[in-house]
Amino acid sequence: MEVFSFLFNFTFYYPLFMAYVWMLGAIYYYFYWERKCTTELPTLSQYPPVSILIPCHNEGDNARETINIG
């Protein structure tokens, strides 16, 4: 019975413990790494064209209808 009690406690408390570890790690990462990053978008004289790719198999007509091309 001692083994079953240990296994039950392990399976119950381990996910709770690891959830707290992950949350504390995320908070640490945010305050010590992400807040220091100052990423600013570069100012360009011209912006490049943008392509949007939509993966679909045999759905050309539906894609045109959804996107409403010309």
C-alpha positions in Angstrom: 0.0 0.0 0.0 2.9 2.3 0.5 3.8 2.1 -3.1 0.3 3.0 -4.2 0.2 5.9 -1.9 3.5 7.2 -3.3 2.4 6.8 -6.9 -0.9 8.5 -6.2 0.8 11.4 -4.5 3.4 11.6 -7.3 0.8 11.6 -10.1 -1.3 14.2 -8.2 1.4 16.6 -7.0 4.0 16.4 -9.8 1.8 18.3 -12.5 1.0 21.0 -9.9 4.6 21.4 -8.9 5.8 21.5 -12.6 3.1 24.1 -13.4 4.4 26.4 -10.8 8.0 25.8 -12.0 7.0 26.7 -15.6 5.1 29.8 -14.4 8.0 31.0 -12.4 10.3 30.4 -15.3 8.1 32.4 -17.6 8.0 35.3 -15.2 11.7 35.2 -14.8 12.2 35.1 -18.5 9.9 38.0 -19.1 11.4 40.3 -16.5 15.1 39.5 -17.2 15.1 39.1 -21.0 11.9 40.3 -22.8 11.5 43.6 -21.0 15.1 44.5 -22.0 14.5 43.9 -25.6 13.6 47.1 -27.5 12.9 46.0 -31.0 11.9 48.9 -33.1 10.7 48.5 -36.7 13.1 49.9 -39.2 12.1 52.9 -41.2 12.3 52.1 -44.9 12.0 54.4 -47.8 10.0 51.7 -49.6 8.3 48.7 -48.1 8.5 45.4 -50.0 5.4 43.8 -51.4 3.8 41.2 -49.2 2.5 37.8 -50.3 -0.1 35.8 -48.5 0.0 32.1 -49.0 -3.0 29.9 -48.3 -2.4 26.2 -48.5 -5.4 24.5 -50.1 -5.9 21.3 -52.1 -8.3 21.6 -55.1 -10.0 24.6 -53.5 -9.1 27.3 -56.1 -12.7 28.4 -56.7 -13.5 28.5 -53.0 -10.3 30.5 -52.3 -11.2 33.1 -54.9 -14.7 33.4 -53.5 -13.4 33.7 -50.0 -10.7 36.3 -50.8 -13.0 38.0 -53.3 -10.4 38.6 -56.0 -11.3 41.1 -58.6 
